[in-house]
Amino acid sequence: MARKKAGASVDRPSFRNLMTFRLHMVARFSEGISEEYYRRHLGLSLPECRVIGITASYGSVSFKQVAADAHLEKSYASRVVSSLVERGIIEKLANPSDSRSVLLQLTDHGKTVHEQTYALALRLNEVLQMPFTRKQVDDFLSFLAGLDQQLKRVSGVVEDVDALGNVPRRETPPPPASESAPDAPMVLDRAFAQKLHDMLGRYLADNP
């Protein structure tokens, strides 16, 4: 039996190759880019932008709902909202259905800030999607929607994940023979993430 040469590379199981690990790393990298982007253009943190966007989508909304939608702990969400109130972006109103809570809504100034925030978000999305085809983007968003539903199924029953594994896997039909190479599945690795970061930096430098 032939022996492996000393120093030869051996494939070892690695968390770095798992979807959950890579999804987490890409999300953290995306959040870092977004945080820098919004602070540079509007002087707002990413959580502040999320609270502004969520509040705008409801018109008026309870603090509890904002904290839940933004995935923020209540104590931290309270500080974020207080900061936006102090800056005249959000105002608090009495909640007619619950005297113990308040409703949040954007001020006139806040509506202007929201328009600016949304315009910046569109620009950022355009930059990040530049290397991909429309089909790749649509497929990725469809995958994220499905993954979001699966995460909600798993949430709260992590101790019994094995039982959830009985859900049959959906088989994807093979792509047509004529399908072009650019529509192949995306691979997001560290090198590509750095490329996106550098590209975004150049874009921001050219579009202050």
Buried (B, 14 or more C-beta within 10 A) or exposed (E): EEEEEEEEEEEEEEEEEEEEEBBEBBEEBBEEBBBBBBBEBBEBBBBBBBBBBBBBEBEEBBBEBBBEBBEBEEEEBEEBBEBBBEBEBBBBEEBEEEEEEBBBBBBEEBBEBBEBBBEBBEBBEEBBEEEBBEEBBEBBEEEEEEEEEEEEEEEEEEEEEEEEEEEEEEEEEEEEEEEEEEBEEBEBEEEEBEEBEEBBEEBBEEEE
